[in-house]
Amino acid sequence: MTMVKMCGLRTVGDISYVNEAGPDMAGMIMVPGFRRTVTEDGARAMLSHLSASIRSVGVFMDQPEEDVINISSRLGFDVIQLHGGEDDGYVRRVRDALEVPVIKRFGASADQLAAAEGSSADMVLIDPGSGSGETFDLSVLGGLGRKVIIAGGLTPDNVADAIRKVRPYGVDTSSGIETGGSKDRDKMIRFISAVKAEDNQREETI
């Protein structure tokens, strides 16, 4: 089944929606200065309410390695996502220190896809807009022999088509499950339903 990550969660209320919808991963932005940024105390409160069946993801971007390691150690994230220009040595050191899987974000240009192909990260996230909700031509992912998570403008209405075109390891959404800048319970549930329906349809045709 296609892995689903819901990101940009900011409140305990968001976590209650996530627990109801049932994605595989729940992401929290630990990068200072962004609209969806959460504090360490805020993340701790959210994590205390997150279902044990959903893996928590701490999202970091171009921060000192020791900050990523120390914050993640205190909070106990299940997965780390590196969303900036971190090199492969950085990826390895963070993973070795925390002993958890690492997702590394790349863009959709030819050089970025080549870097993704060679990355030592456990999973690669292809997001051309770096979290802006920008869509891209999914055909560029053909032949990328990695555990690929696609992001960028995915909504309950288009995620099934994206899965059908690419058959990725996973899909990631944030703005696509919001209304007026806040997480929308119904959109979150519809997103999961759309993914499951597409996966089930594929199984029936194999």
C-alpha atoms as an extended CHARMM CRD file, in Angstrom:
* protein
*
       206  EXT
         1         1  MET       CA              0.0000000000        0.0000000000        0.0000000000  PROA      1               0.0000000000
         2         2  THR       CA              1.1130000000        3.5620000000       -0.6540000000  PROA      2               0.0000000000
         3         3  MET       CA              2.6400000000        5.2050000000        2.4050000000  PROA      3               0.0000000000
         4         4  VAL       CA              0.9050000000        8.4470000000        3.4170000000  PROA      4               0.0000000000
         5         5  LYS       CA              2.6150000000       11.2770000000        5.2960000000  PROA      5               0.0000000000
         6         6  MET       CA              0.6290000000       14.2660000000        6.5400000000  PROA      6               0.0000000000
         7         7  CYS       CA              2.8580000000       17.1940000000        7.3830000000  PROA      7               0.0000000000
         8         8  GLY       CA              2.7600000000       20.6630000000        8.8930000000  PROA      8               0.0000000000
         9         9  LEU       CA              0.7590000000       19.6400000000       11.9520000000  PROA      9               0.0000000000
        10        10  ARG       CA              0.6280000000       22.4030000000       14.5310000000  PROA      10              0.0000000000
        11        11  THR       CA             -1.8800000000       21.6280000000       17.2710000000  PROA      11              0.0000000000
        12        12  VAL       CA             -3.1850000000       18.8130000000       19.4400000000  PROA      12              0.0000000000
        13        13  GLY       CA             -6.4220000000       19.2530000000       17.4960000000  PROA      13              0.0000000000
        14        14  ASP       CA             -4.5220000000       18.4720000000       14.2810000000  PROA      14              0.0000000000
        15        15  ILE       CA             -3.2590000000       15.3090000000       15.9410000000  PROA      15              0.0000000000
        16        16  SER       CA             -6.8060000000       14.2400000000       16.7720000000  PROA      16              0.0000000000
        17        17  TYR       CA             -7.6590000000       14.5700000000       13.0580000000  PROA      17              0.0000000000
        18        18  VAL       CA             -4.5470000000       12.5850000000       12.1200000000  PROA      18              0.0000000000
        19        19  ASN       CA             -5.4040000000        9.8140000000       14.5500000000  PROA      19              0.0000000000
        20        20  GLU       CA             -8.8650000000        9.5860000000       12.9920000000  PROA      20              0.0000000000
        21        21  ALA       CA             -7.6360000000        9.6930000000        9.3860000000  PROA      21              0.0000000000
        22        22  GLY       CA             -4.8400000000        7.1750000000        9.9960000000  PROA      22              0.0000000000
        23        23  PRO       CA             -1.8450000000        8.0860000000        7.8020000000  PROA      23              0.0000000000
        24        24  ASP       CA              1.4470000000        6.2360000000        8.2030000000  PROA      24              0.0000000000
        25        25  MET       CA              3.4790000000        9.2980000000        9.1960000000  PROA      25              0.0000000000
        26        26  ALA       CA              2.7710000000       12.6520000000       10.8540000000  PROA      26              0.0000000000
        27        27  GLY       CA              5.2160000000       15.4940000000       10.3040000000  PROA      27              0.0000000000
        28        28  MET       CA              6.0370000000       18.4820000000       12.4770000000  PROA      28              0.0000000000
        29        29  ILE       CA              8.0830000000       21.4430000000       11.2190000000  PROA      29              0.0000000000
        30        30  MET       CA             10.9540000000       22.1370000000       13.6180000000  PROA      30              0.0000000000
        31        31  VAL       CA             12.4890000000       24.8860000000       11.4670000000  PROA      31              0.0000000000
        32        32  PRO       CA             12.2520000000       28.3730000000       13.0260000000  PROA      32              0.0000000000
        33        33  GLY       CA             10.4470000000       31.1190000000       11.1580000000  PROA      33              0.0000000000
        34        34  PHE       CA              7.8170000000       29.3140000000        9.0840000000  PROA      34              0.0000000000
        35        35  ARG       CA              4.0370000000       29.5390000000        9.3360000000  PROA      35              0.0000000000
        36        36  ARG       CA              3.7200000000       25.8970000000       10.3210000000  PROA      36              0.0000000000
        37        37  THR       CA              6.7020000000       25.8850000000       12.7040000000  PROA      37              0.0000000000
        38        38  VAL       CA              6.0720000000       24.3500000000       16.1170000000  PROA      38              0.0000000000
        39        39  THR       CA              8.1100000000       24.7980000000       19.2840000000  PROA      39              0.0000000000
        40        40  GLU       CA              9.7310000000       21.9250000000       21.0720000000  PROA      40              0.0000000000
        41        41  ASP       CA              7.1000000000       22.1380000000       23.8260000000  PROA      41              0.0000000000
        42        42  GLY       CA              4.3440000000       22.2280000000       21.2160000000  PROA      42              0.0000000000
        43        43  ALA       CA              5.7620000000       19.1790000000       19.4630000000  PROA      43              0.0000000000
        44        44  ARG       CA              6.0370000000       17.3310000000       22.7740000000  PROA      44              0.0000000000
        45        45  ALA       CA              2.3660000000       17.9630000000       23.5270000000  PROA      45              0.0000000000
        46        46  MET       CA              1.3790000000       16.7680000000       20.0640000000  PROA      46              0.0000000000
        47        47  LEU       CA              3.5250000000       13.6560000000       20.2990000000  PROA      47              0.0000000000
        48        48  SER       CA              1.9030000000       12.7370000000       23.6050000000  PROA      48              0.0000000000
        49        49  HSD       CA             -1.4400000000       12.4900000000       21.7940000000  PROA      49              0.0000000000
        50        50  LEU       CA             -0.2550000000       10.8200000000       18.5640000000  PROA      50              0.0000000000
        51        51  SER       CA             -1.4220000000        7.2600000000       18.0010000000  PROA      51              0.0000000000
        52        52  ALA       CA              1.3450000000        4.6970000000       18.4790000000  PROA      52              0.0000000000
        53        53  SER       CA              0.5170000000        3.2720000000       15.0480000000  PROA      53              0.0000000000
        54        54  ILE       CA              1.5820000000        6.5030000000       13.3070000000  PROA      54              0.0000000000
        55        55  ARG       CA              5.2780000000        7.3240000000       12.9550000000  PROA      55              0.0000000000
        56        56  SER       CA              6.2810000000       10.8260000000       13.9920000000  PROA      56              0.0000000000
        57        57  VAL       CA              8.5330000000       12.8320000000       11.6600000000  PROA      57              0.0000000000
        58        58  GLY       CA             10.6380000000       15.7950000000       12.7350000000  PROA      58              0.0000000000
        59        59  VAL       CA             11.2780000000       18.1080000000        9.7840000000  PROA      59              0.0000000000
        60        60  PHE       CA             14.5050000000       20.1510000000        9.8370000000  PROA      60              0.0000000000
        61        61  MET       CA             16.1790000000       22.3650000000        7.2480000000  PROA      61              0.0000000000
        62        62  ASP       CA             19.8120000000       23.5270000000        7.1260000000  PROA      62              0.0000000000
        63        63  GLN       CA             20.1520000000       23.5190000000       10.9070000000  PROA      63              0.0000000000
        64        64  PRO       CA             23.3190000000       22.5860000000       12.8360000000  PROA      64              0.0000000000
        65        65  GLU       CA             23.6190000000       18.8270000000       13.1050000000  PROA      65              0.0000000000
        66        66  GLU       CA             23.8990000000       18.9840000000       16.8770000000  PROA      66              0.0000000000
        67        67  ASP       CA             20.5890000000       20.8740000000       17.0650000000  PROA      67              0.0000000000
        68        68  VAL       CA             18.8130000000       18.2690000000       14.9580000000  PROA      68              0.0000000000
        69        69  ILE       CA             20.2940000000       15.4490000000       17.0330000000  PROA      69              0.0000000000
        70        70  ASN       CA             19.6350000000       17.0560000000       20.4150000000  PROA      70              0.0000000000
        71        71  ILE       CA             16.0560000000       18.1440000000       19.6670000000  PROA      71              0.0000000000
        72        72  SER       CA             15.1860000000       14.8060000000       18.1050000000  PROA      72              0.0000000000
        73        73  SER       CA             16.7310000000       12.8940000000       21.0040000000  PROA      73              0.0000000000
        74        74  ARG       CA             14.6410000000       14.8310000000       23.5060000000  PROA      74              0.0000000000
        75        75  LEU       CA             11.4120000000       14.4360000000       21.5440000000  PROA      75              0.0000000000
        76        76  GLY       CA             11.9290000000       10.8980000000       20.2630000000  PROA      76              0.0000000000
        77        77  PHE       CA             10.9130000000       11.3310000000       16.6340000000  PROA      77              0.0000000000
        78        78  ASP       CA             10.5560000000        8.0300000000       14.7510000000  PROA      78              0.0000000000
        79        79  VAL       CA             11.8440000000        9.5030000000       11.4770000000  PROA      79              0.0000000000
        80        80  ILE       CA             13.9090000000       12.5870000000       10.5780000000  PROA      80              0.0000000000
        81        81  GLN       CA             13.2610000000       14.6310000000        7.4320000000  PROA      81              0.0000000000
        82        82  LEU       CA             16.0140000000       16.8940000000        6.1200000000  PROA      82              0.0000000000
        83        83  HSD       CA             14.4610000000       19.4910000000        3.8470000000  PROA      83              0.0000000000
        84        84  GLY       CA             17.3480000000       21.7560000000        2.8890000000  PROA      84              0.0000000000
        85        85  GLY       CA             20.7500000000       21.5260000000        1.2640000000  PROA      85              0.0000000000
        86        86  GLU       CA             22.2250000000       19.0070000000        3.6930000000  PROA      86              0.0000000000
        87        87  ASP       CA             24.9460000000       16.8850000000        2.0900000000  PROA      87              0.0000000000
        88        88  ASP       CA             25.2350000000       13.1270000000        2.2440000000  PROA      88              0.0000000000
        89        89  GLY       CA             27.6910000000       13.1810000000        5.1380000000  PROA      89              0.0000000000
        90        90  TYR       CA             25.1770000000       15.1630000000        7.1720000000  PROA      90              0.0000000000
        91        91  VAL       CA             22.4810000000       12.5910000000        6.3610000000  PROA      91              0.0000000000
        92        92  ARG       CA             24.6750000000        9.7150000000        7.5040000000  PROA      92              0.0000000000
        93        93  ARG       CA             25.7990000000       11.4010000000       10.6990000000  PROA      93              0.0000000000
        94        94  VAL       CA             22.2600000000       12.2910000000       11.7740000000  PROA      94              0.0000000000
        95        95  ARG       CA             21.0050000000        8.7890000000       11.0470000000  PROA      95              0.0000000000
        96        96  ASP       CA             23.9090000000        7.1390000000       12.8380000000  PROA      96              0.0000000000
        97        97  ALA       CA             23.5000000000        9.3780000000       15.8890000000  PROA      97              0.0000000000
        98        98  LEU       CA             19.7430000000        8.9020000000       16.2070000000  PROA      98              0.0000000000
        99        99  GLU       CA             19.4170000000        5.3890000000       14.7710000000  PROA      99              0.0000000000
       100       100  VAL       CA             16.1990000000        6.2430000000       12.9580000000  PROA      100             0.0000000000
       101       101  PRO       CA             15.3630000000        6.4150000000        9.2250000000  PROA      101             0.0000000000
       102       102  VAL       CA             16.0690000000        9.6580000000        7.3680000000  PROA      102             0.0000000000
       103       103  ILE       CA             14.0130000000       11.2080000000        4.5720000000  PROA      103             0.0000000000
       104       104  LYS       CA             15.9400000000       13.6730000000        2.3740000000  PROA      104             0.0000000000
       105       105  ARG       CA             14.1390000000       16.2150000000        0.2350000000  PROA      105             0.0000000000
       106       106  PHE       CA             15.2390000000       16.9270000000       -3.3550000000  PROA      106             0.0000000000
       107       107  GLY       CA             13.8380000000       19.0480000000       -6.1670000000  PROA      107             0.0000000000
       108       108  ALA       CA             12.6540000000       17.7580000000       -9.5330000000  PROA      108             0.0000000000
       109       109  SER       CA             15.4860000000       19.0740000000      -11.7550000000  PROA      109             0.0000000000
       110       110  ALA       CA             17.8230000000       16.6350000000      -13.4920000000  PROA      110             0.0000000000
       111       111  ASP       CA             20.7390000000       17.3390000000      -11.1520000000  PROA      111             0.0000000000
       112       112  GLN       CA             18.5310000000       17.0590000000       -8.0650000000  PROA      112             0.0000000000
       113       113  LEU       CA             17.1070000000       13.7370000000       -9.2590000000  PROA      113             0.0000000000
       114       114  ALA       CA             20.6440000000       12.4550000000       -9.8660000000  PROA      114             0.0000000000
       115       115  ALA       CA             21.5590000000       13.4660000000       -6.3180000000  PROA      115             0.0000000000
       116       116  ALA       CA             18.4500000000       11.7080000000       -5.0160000000  PROA      116             0.0000000000
       117       117  GLU       CA             19.4170000000        8.5510000000       -6.8540000000  PROA      117             0.0000000000
       118       118  GLY       CA             22.7890000000        8.4930000000       -5.0950000000  PROA      118             0.0000000000
       119       119  SER       CA             21.6540000000        9.6540000000       -1.6670000000  PROA      119             0.0000000000
       120       120  SER       CA             22.2730000000        7.4430000000        1.3550000000  PROA      120             0.0000000000
       121       121  ALA       CA             18.9410000000        8.5520000000        2.8590000000  PROA      121             0.0000000000
       122       122  ASP       CA             16.4590000000        5.7900000000        3.5730000000  PROA      122             0.0000000000
       123       123  MET       CA             13.7560000000        7.5740000000        1.5690000000  PROA      123             0.0000000000
       124       124  VAL       CA             13.8690000000       10.5080000000       -0.8430000000  PROA      124             0.0000000000
       125       125  LEU       CA             11.1480000000       13.1490000000       -0.9950000000  PROA      125             0.0000000000
       126       126  ILE       CA             10.7150000000       14.8810000000       -4.3440000000  PROA      126             0.0000000000
       127       127  ASP       CA              9.2110000000       18.3110000000       -3.7710000000  PROA      127             0.0000000000
       128       128  PRO       CA             10.0480000000       21.0040000000       -6.3420000000  PROA      128             0.0000000000
       129       129  GLY       CA              8.6310000000       23.8320000000       -4.2870000000  PROA      129             0.0000000000
       130       130  SER       CA             10.2250000000       22.9410000000       -0.9550000000  PROA      130             0.0000000000
       131       131  GLY       CA              6.8710000000       22.8850000000        0.7800000000  PROA      131             0.0000000000
       132       132  SER       CA              5.0710000000       25.5450000000       -1.2680000000  PROA      132             0.0000000000
       133       133  GLY       CA              2.4660000000       23.1760000000       -2.6950000000  PROA      133             0.0000000000
       134       134  GLU       CA              3.8840000000       23.5300000000       -6.2250000000  PROA      134             0.0000000000
       135       135  THR       CA              3.0290000000       20.6710000000       -8.5760000000  PROA      135             0.0000000000
       136       136  PHE       CA              5.4390000000       19.2130000000      -11.1500000000  PROA      136             0.0000000000
       137       137  ASP       CA              5.6440000000       16.8580000000      -14.1160000000  PROA      137             0.0000000000
       138       138  LEU       CA              5.6310000000       13.4320000000      -12.4910000000  PROA      138             0.0000000000
       139       139  SER       CA              7.0570000000       11.7960000000      -15.6170000000  PROA      139             0.0000000000
       140       140  VAL       CA             10.5460000000       12.9920000000      -14.6060000000  PROA      140             0.0000000000
       141       141  LEU       CA             10.5210000000       10.3580000000      -11.8700000000  PROA      141             0.0000000000
       142       142  GLY       CA             10.5500000000        7.4650000000      -14.3170000000  PROA      142             0.0000000000
       143       143  GLY       CA             13.3680000000        5.0640000000      -13.5290000000  PROA      143             0.0000000000
       144       144  LEU       CA             14.3240000000        6.5940000000      -10.1860000000  PROA      144             0.0000000000
       145       145  GLY       CA             15.2540000000        3.4400000000       -8.3250000000  PROA      145             0.0000000000
       146       146  ARG       CA             14.5870000000        4.6370000000       -4.7940000000  PROA      146             0.0000000000
       147       147  LYS       CA             11.8940000000        4.6700000000       -2.1270000000  PROA      147             0.0000000000
       148       148  VAL       CA             10.3540000000        7.8410000000       -3.5280000000  PROA      148             0.0000000000
       149       149  ILE       CA              7.8520000000       10.0050000000       -1.6820000000  PROA      149             0.0000000000
       150       150  ILE       CA              6.1660000000       12.5820000000       -3.9030000000  PROA      150             0.0000000000
       151       151  ALA       CA              4.9570000000       15.9560000000       -2.6450000000  PROA      151             0.0000000000
       152       152  GLY       CA              3.7980000000       19.2160000000       -4.1240000000  PROA      152             0.0000000000
       153       153  GLY       CA              0.1750000000       20.1990000000       -4.4810000000  PROA      153             0.0000000000
       154       154  LEU       CA             -1.3120000000       16.8110000000       -3.6240000000  PROA      154             0.0000000000
       155       155  THR       CA             -4.9800000000       16.9850000000       -2.6000000000  PROA      155             0.0000000000
       156       156  PRO       CA             -7.8150000000       14.5140000000       -2.0400000000  PROA      156             0.0000000000
       157       157  ASP       CA             -8.8610000000       15.2110000000       -5.6350000000  PROA      157             0.0000000000
       158       158  ASN       CA             -5.5660000000       14.5430000000       -7.4330000000  PROA      158             0.0000000000
       159       159  VAL       CA             -3.6110000000       12.1170000000       -5.2620000000  PROA      159             0.0000000000
       160       160  ALA       CA             -5.1030000000        9.0140000000       -6.8830000000  PROA      160             0.0000000000
       161       161  ASP       CA             -4.0170000000       10.1980000000      -10.3260000000  PROA      161             0.0000000000
       162       162  ALA       CA             -0.5070000000       10.9070000000       -9.0400000000  PROA      162             0.0000000000
       163       163  ILE       CA             -0.2450000000        7.4100000000       -7.5690000000  PROA      163             0.0000000000
       164       164  ARG       CA             -1.5490000000        5.8970000000      -10.7880000000  PROA      164             0.0000000000
       165       165  LYS       CA              1.1160000000        7.6900000000      -12.8430000000  PROA      165             0.0000000000
       166       166  VAL       CA              4.1440000000        7.0660000000      -10.6400000000  PROA      166             0.0000000000
       167       167  ARG       CA              3.3900000000        4.2340000000       -8.2070000000  PROA      167             0.0000000000
       168       168  PRO       CA              5.5930000000        5.8810000000       -5.5730000000  PROA      168             0.0000000000
       169       169  TYR       CA              6.5860000000        4.4480000000       -2.2440000000  PROA      169             0.0000000000
       170       170  GLY       CA              4.6770000000        7.2700000000       -0.5880000000  PROA      170             0.0000000000
       171       171  VAL       CA              2.8230000000       10.5580000000       -0.8840000000  PROA      171             0.0000000000
       172       172  ASP       CA              3.1440000000       13.6540000000        1.3070000000  PROA      172             0.0000000000
       173       173  THR       CA              0.6150000000       16.4430000000        1.8020000000  PROA      173             0.0000000000
       174       174  SER       CA              0.2860000000       19.5840000000        3.8970000000  PROA      174             0.0000000000
       175       175  SER       CA             -1.4580000000       22.5070000000        2.1880000000  PROA      175             0.0000000000
       176       176  GLY       CA             -3.6300000000       20.0280000000        0.2850000000  PROA      176             0.0000000000
       177       177  ILE       CA             -5.3850000000       19.0360000000        3.5040000000  PROA      177             0.0000000000
       178       178  GLU       CA             -5.9300000000       22.6020000000        4.7470000000  PROA      178             0.0000000000
       179       179  THR       CA             -8.7190000000       25.1230000000        4.4900000000  PROA      179             0.0000000000
       180       180  GLY       CA             -7.9080000000       28.7420000000        5.2640000000  PROA      180             0.0000000000
       181       181  GLY       CA             -4.4350000000       27.7630000000        6.4510000000  PROA      181             0.0000000000
       182       182  SER       CA             -5.6330000000       25.2190000000        9.0200000000  PROA      182             0.0000000000
       183       183  LYS       CA             -5.8080000000       21.4640000000        8.8510000000  PROA      183             0.0000000000
       184       184  ASP       CA             -9.2070000000       20.2540000000        7.6160000000  PROA      184             0.0000000000
       185       185  ARG       CA            -10.4980000000       17.0200000000        9.1680000000  PROA      185             0.0000000000
       186       186  ASP       CA            -12.7180000000       16.1300000000        6.2110000000  PROA      186             0.0000000000
       187       187  LYS       CA             -9.9460000000       16.7160000000        3.6630000000  PROA      187             0.0000000000
       188       188  MET       CA             -7.5850000000       14.5400000000        5.6970000000  PROA      188             0.0000000000
       189       189  ILE       CA            -10.0780000000       11.7000000000        5.7770000000  PROA      189             0.0000000000
       190       190  ARG       CA            -10.8550000000       12.1200000000        2.0740000000  PROA      190             0.0000000000
       191       191  PHE       CA             -7.1410000000       12.0740000000        1.2330000000  PROA      191             0.0000000000
       192       192  ILE       CA             -6.6430000000        8.7250000000        2.9560000000  PROA      192             0.0000000000
       193       193  SER       CA             -9.7950000000        7.3430000000        1.3430000000  PROA      193             0.0000000000
       194       194  ALA       CA             -8.5730000000        8.3810000000       -2.1180000000  PROA      194             0.0000000000
       195       195  VAL       CA             -5.2080000000        6.6730000000       -1.5970000000  PROA      195             0.0000000000
       196       196  LYS       CA             -6.8030000000        3.4760000000       -0.3320000000  PROA      196             0.0000000000
       197       197  ALA       CA             -9.3160000000        3.3960000000       -3.1790000000  PROA      197             0.0000000000
       198       198  GLU       CA             -6.5660000000        3.7160000000       -5.7860000000  PROA      198             0.0000000000
       199       199  ASP       CA             -4.4360000000        1.0670000000       -4.0960000000  PROA      199             0.0000000000
       200       200  ASN       CA             -7.3900000000       -1.3150000000       -3.8700000000  PROA      200             0.0000000000
       201       201  GLN       CA             -8.2890000000       -0.7650000000       -7.5140000000  PROA      201             0.0000000000
       202       202  ARG       CA             -4.7530000000       -1.5800000000       -8.5570000000  PROA      202             0.0000000000
       203       203  GLU       CA             -4.7350000000       -4.7810000000       -6.5140000000  PROA      203             0.0000000000
       204       204  GLU       CA             -7.9470000000       -5.8920000000       -8.1700000000  PROA      204             0.0000000000
       205       205  THR       CA             -6.4610000000       -5.4300000000      -11.6650000000  PROA      205             0.0000000000
       206       206  ILE       CA             -3.1780000000       -7.2210000000      -10.9830000000  PROA      206             0.0000000000
